[in-house]
Amino acid sequence: MKRSMFALLLTLALVLALSLAVGAKTVYPIWINGEKTELAGDTTAGVTTIGLRALAEALGFEVNFVDSSIQITEPDQVKITTLTENNNGDNPDTSAEFGFSVLIETEKDKILFDTGKAGQLLANGKALGVDLSDCTKLVLSHSHYDHCGGLIPYFQEYGAENKTLFLKNSFFNNADSKYYYDAVGQKFDFTDGTKGYFPVGIDFDEQDLLDLGVAIEYIDTTCMKVADGVTIYGNFDRDKNFELAPNMLDRLENGEYVVDDFDEEVAVAVETSKGLVIVSGCSHNGILNIVNTIEKRSGEKVYAVIGGFHLLDADEATIQATIDRFQELGVQRIGLSHCTGAKATQMFLEQMPEQTFVNSTGHVYVVD
């Protein structure tokens, strides 16, 4: 018996049990999963009544009238498991790895989105009891090493049969010539604490993947549906008010460093009964540009946003604008990862504490 059906029966049973205790008309409030709802059961002479549609929809079911019948459908469950991230939080069985990788599971598909830095997702998947061998689709958000480094190890471990890799058609353009410029000399995962340019691109090309038998499908449109309820978006609308200062992220062209426009960046939107769940790897185009573009093109409500927001170098005004927009959109779940930054994380937790969680390695997020 599915969990939501069990919850429905349990709720009705509890309301009925309460109703039998009295014979007079009584209105009982209804709580679902520990949260009080606006629903109420009307009990008269031991018989409790409540609107079927109201209760079913409150439990997450879809109710439709078709061919003179009432059809109640449990929506598909979406599960997102973080396979690797900068931290492993309270999941000691996993190991943290700089970067980002999540497994998106729907009722019909398993989609690997990004692969972290160097393949730790493989060990973490086994530690979490997650079978990664039957992922039918893989997506890389952009061509930085900390999102793509586990791709070759993944195919070496599980092979490429019955798997399709989705990449923006500009993915390999300058993919090995991407740099981070550090004018101060900070020590990061990819720097040694000195000033200057540091490579942050990838060390494989298209031919390396073809040699492994990988089927690649290039995205040359603004969006591409890759599975039931799963769409990849790219070519984001760029509002300069929501863009970050790009002077640290460059690419090398003809011997000169130029600002990287991250034309190859994509994000994934998953349809759920509660609205869209957007997953973004690093949000170099600006997390608000990504969210606003997907919300506009899809015409759907944004329920959750998970991933790296790349606000670690943002000023407080930019972070506040991001929070204000999320509140305006009514985003209900916000999973902060990877490059979001300590200041932004703190501000989100302070201003949207009920909606925000820190998404670290091993975290499992379920929407049903």
C-alpha positions in Angstrom: 0.0 0.0 0.0 1.4 3.3 -1.0 2.3 5.8 1.8 -0.2 8.5 0.7 -3.0 6.0 0.5 -2.1 4.8 3.9 -2.2 8.4 5.1 -5.7 8.8 3.6 -7.1 5.7 5.3 -5.4 6.6 8.6 -6.8 10.1 8.6 -10.3 8.9 7.9 -10.0 6.2 10.6 -8.8 8.7 13.2 -11.6 11.1 12.4 -14.2 8.3 12.5 -12.9 7.1 15.9 -13.3 10.6 17.3 -16.8 10.8 15.9 -18.0 7.7 17.6 -17.3 9.2 21.0 -20.1 11.7 20.7 -23.6 11.7 19.3 -24.1 15.4 18.8 -22.8 17.4 15.8 -19.2 18.2 16.2 -16.6 19.7 13.9 -13.1 18.2 14.3 -10.0 19.9 12.7 -7.9 17.6 10.6 -4.1 17.3 10.8 -2.0 15.7 8.0 1.5 14.6 8.7 1.6 16.7 11.8 0.4 19.9 10.1 -3.0 21.4 10.8 -5.1 21.9 7.7 -8.1 24.1 7.0 -10.2 21.0 6.5 -12.6 19.8 9.2 -14.8 16.7 9.6 -18.4 17.3 10.3 -19.6 14.7 12.7 -23.3 14.1 13.4 -24.7 11.1 15.4 -21.5 9.2 15.0 -21.1 9.8 11.3 -18.3 11.9 9.9 -18.4 13.6 6.5 -15.8 15.6 4.7 -15.4 16.6 1.1 -13.7 13.8 -0.8 -12.0 16.1 -3.3 -10.8 18.5 -0.6 -9.3 15.7 1.5 -7.8 13.8 -1.4 -6.1 16.9 -2.8 -4.8 17.9 0.6 -3.1 14.5 0.7 -1.5 15.1 -2.7 -3.9 13.1 -4.9 -5.3 14.3 -8.2 -9.1 14.2 -8.5 -10.8 14.2 -11.9 -14.3 13.5 -13.1 -14.1 11.4 -16.3 -16.9 9.5 -18.0 -19.3 10.0 -15.2 -16.8 8.6 -12.7 -14.5 10.0 -10.0 -10.8 9.1 -10.7 -8.3 9.6 -7.9 -4.7 9.4 -8.9 -1.6 9.4 -6.8 1.0 11.7 -8.4 4.4 10.3 -9.3 7.0 10.6 -6.7 10.3 12.5 -7.4 13.4 11.7 -5.4 16.6 13.6 -5.6 19.7 12.1 -3.9 22.9 14.2 -3.6 25.7 11.9 -4.5 28.6 14.4 -3.9 28.9 18.0 -2.7 31.5 20.0 -0.8 30.3 18.7 2.6 28.8 15.5 3.8 26.9 17.1 6.7 25.4 14.4 9.0 26.1 11.6 6.5 29.3 10.0 7.8 29.0 7.0 5.5 29.6 9.2 2.5 32.7 11.3 1.6 32.5 14.9 0.6 34.0 16.0 -2.7 34.3 19.5 -4.1 31.6 19.9 -6.8 28.1 18.7 -7.3 26.3 15.6 -8.5 22.7 14.4 -7.9 20.5 11.5 -9.0 17.0 12.5 -10.0 14.5 9.6 -9.9 11.0 9.7 -11.2 8.5 6.8 -11.5 10.0 6.0 -15.0 13.5 7.4 -15.2 16.8 7.8 -13.4 18.8 10.8 -14.5 22.3 11.6 -13.3 22.9 15.4 -13.2 26.5 16.4 -13.0 29.2 14.0 -11.7 31.4 16.0 -9.2 35.1 16.3 -9.3 36.7 12.9 -9.6 34.3 10.0 -9.2 33.4 10.0 -5.5 29.8 9.7 -6.6 30.4 6.0 -7.3 31.5 5.1 -3.8 28.9 7.4 -2.2 26.1 5.8 -4.3 27.1 2.3 -3.0 27.2 3.6 0.6 23.8 5.1 0.2 22.4 1.9 -1.4 21.7 3.7 -4.7 22.0 1.7 -7.9 23.6 4.0 -10.5 24.1 1.3 -13.1 20.7 1.8 -14.7 20.7 5.5 -15.2 19.4 6.0 -18.7 20.1 9.7 -19.0 23.0 11.9 -17.9 23.2 15.7 -18.0 26.2 17.9 -17.4 25.4 21.5 -16.4 28.5 23.1 -17.7 32.2 22.3 -18.5 33.9 22.9 -15.2 36.0 20.1 -13.7 34.1 19.9 -10.5 30.8 19.1 -12.3 32.2 16.7 -14.9 35.2 15.0 -13.4 33.3 11.8 -12.5 31.9 11.2 -15.9 34.6 9.1 -17.4 34.9 7.0 -14.1 31.2 6.5 -14.2 31.2 5.1 -17.8 34.3 3.0 -17.0 32.4 1.5 -14.0 28.9 1.0 -15.5 29.4 1.1 -19.3 27.6 3.3 -21.8 24.9 0.8 -23.1 21.4 2.2 -23.0 22.6 5.5 -21.7 22.4 9.0 -23.3 24.5 11.9 -22.3 22.8 15.3 -22.9 25.0 18.4 -23.5 24.4 21.9 -24.7 25.7 22.1 -28.3 28.4 24.5 -27.2 29.6 22.3 -24.3 33.1 21.5 -25.8 33.8 25.0 -27.0 36.8 26.1 -25.0 36.0 23.4 -22.4 39.7 22.8 -21.8 40.4 26.5 -21.7 38.4 27.8 -18.8 40.1 29.7 -16.0 39.5 31.2 -12.6 41.3 34.5 -11.9 42.3 35.1 -8.3 43.6 38.6 -7.8 44.1 38.2 -4.1 45.6 34.8 -3.6 43.0 32.7 -1.8 43.4 29.0 -1.3 40.6 27.0 -2.8 40.2 23.5 -4.1 41.7 24.6 -7.4 44.2 27.2 -6.2 47.4 27.1 -4.2 47.0 30.5 -2.5 48.9 32.5 -5.1 47.6 35.2 -7.4 46.9 34.5 -11.0 44.9 32.3 -13.4 44.0 28.7 -12.5 42.5 26.2 -15.0 39.0 24.9 -14.1 38.0 23.3 -17.4 37.7 19.6 -18.2 40.4 17.1 -19.3 38.4 15.0 -21.8 36.8 15.7 -25.2 34.1 14.4 -27.4 36.3 11.7 -28.9 37.2 10.3 -25.4 33.5 9.7 -24.8 32.9 8.3 -28.3 35.7 5.8 -27.7 33.8 4.6 -24.6 30.7 4.1 -26.7 28.8 7.0 -25.2 25.7 8.2 -27.1 25.7 12.0 -27.0 22.7 14.2 -27.8 23.4 17.9 -28.2 20.8 20.5 -27.1 20.5 23.2 -29.8 17.2 24.7 -28.5 16.1 26.7 -25.5 14.6 23.6 -23.9 14.4 19.9 -24.5 12.1 17.4 -22.9 14.2 14.3 -22.1 11.8 12.3 -20.1 8.2 12.4 -18.8 8.0 15.5 -16.7 11.7 16.3 -17.1 13.0 19.2 -19.2 16.5 20.6 -19.8 16.7 24.4 -20.2 19.5 26.5 -21.7 20.0 29.9 -23.4 18.8 31.7 -20.4 17.5 35.2 -20.5 20.1 37.5 -19.0 19.0 40.3 -16.8 22.1 42.2 -15.8 20.6 43.1 -12.4 20.7 39.4 -11.6 24.1 38.6 -13.1 27.2 38.3 -10.9 30.4 40.2 -11.6 32.1 37.8 -14.0 35.7 39.1 -13.8 36.9 35.9 -12.0 35.7 33.4 -14.5 37.3 33.6 -17.9 38.3 31.5 -20.9 41.4 31.6 -23.0 40.9 32.4 -26.7 43.7 33.0 -29.1 46.1 33.6 -26.3 43.9 36.2 -24.5 41.7 35.8 -21.5 38.1 36.9 -22.1 35.0 36.8 -19.9 33.3 33.5 -20.0 29.6 33.8 -21.0 28.8 30.2 -20.0 26.7 29.7 -23.1 26.9 25.9 -22.5 25.2 26.0 -19.1 21.9 24.1 -18.6 19.6 23.4 -15.7 16.9 20.7 -15.2 13.2 21.3 -14.3 11.2 18.3 -12.9 7.4 18.5 -12.9 5.7 17.4 -9.7 2.2 17.7 -8.2 3.3 20.7 -6.2 5.1 22.5 -9.0 8.5 22.6 -10.7 11.6 21.4 -9.0 14.6 23.2 -10.6 18.1 21.7 -10.2 21.0 23.9 -11.1 24.7 22.9 -11.0 26.5 26.2 -10.5 24.2 29.0 -11.8 27.0 31.0 -13.6 24.3 32.6 -15.7 22.8 33.9 -12.4 20.4 31.8 -10.3 17.6 34.3 -10.8 18.1 34.4 -14.5 17.8 30.6 -14.6 14.7 30.4 -12.3 13.0 33.4 -14.0 13.6 31.9 -17.5 12.3 28.5 -16.6 9.3 29.9 -14.8 8.5 32.1 -17.8 9.0 29.5 -20.5 7.2 26.7 -18.7 4.3 28.8 -17.3 4.5 26.6 -14.2 4.8 27.5 -10.5 8.3 27.0 -9.1 8.0 24.8 -6.0 11.7 24.1 -5.2 15.2 25.1 -6.3 18.2 22.9 -5.5 21.8 23.3 -6.3 24.7 25.7 -6.4 23.6 29.3 -6.5 27.1 30.8 -7.0 26.6 33.6 -4.6 29.8 33.1 -2.7 31.3 36.2 -4.2 28.1 38.2 -4.4 27.5 41.3 -2.4 24.7 41.5 0.2 22.4 43.4 -2.1 22.6 40.7 -4.8 21.8 38.0 -2.2 18.9 40.0 -0.9 17.5 40.5 -4.3 17.6 36.7 -4.8 15.8 36.1 -1.5 13.2 38.7 -2.3 12.5 37.1 -5.7 12.2 33.6 -4.2 9.7 35.0 -1.7 7.8 36.7 -4.5 7.6 33.5 -6.5 6.5 31.5 -3.4 9.3 29.0 -3.6 8.6 26.4 -0.9 11.9 24.4 -0.7 15.4 25.7 -1.3 18.3 23.3 -1.2 21.6 25.3 -0.9 24.7 23.5 -2.2 28.3 23.8 -3.4 29.0 27.4 -4.5 26.1 29.1 -2.8 28.5 30.7 -0.2 28.4 31.1 3.6 26.9 34.6 3.6 24.1 33.7 1.3 23.3 30.5 3.2 23.1 32.4 6.4 20.7 35.0 4.9 18.5 32.3 3.4 18.3 30.4 6.7 17.5 33.6 8.6 14.9 35.0 6.2 13.3 31.8 4.8 14.0 29.2 7.6 11.0 27.0 6.9 11.8 26.7 3.2 15.6 26.4 3.3 17.8 23.4 3.9 21.6 22.8 3.4 21.9 20.2 0.7 25.0 18.2 1.5 26.4 14.8 0.3 24.0 12.0 1.1 20.9 14.2 1.5 17.7 12.7 0.0 14.9 15.0 -1.0 11.5 13.6 -1.9 8.5 15.3 -3.5 5.2 13.3 -3.6 
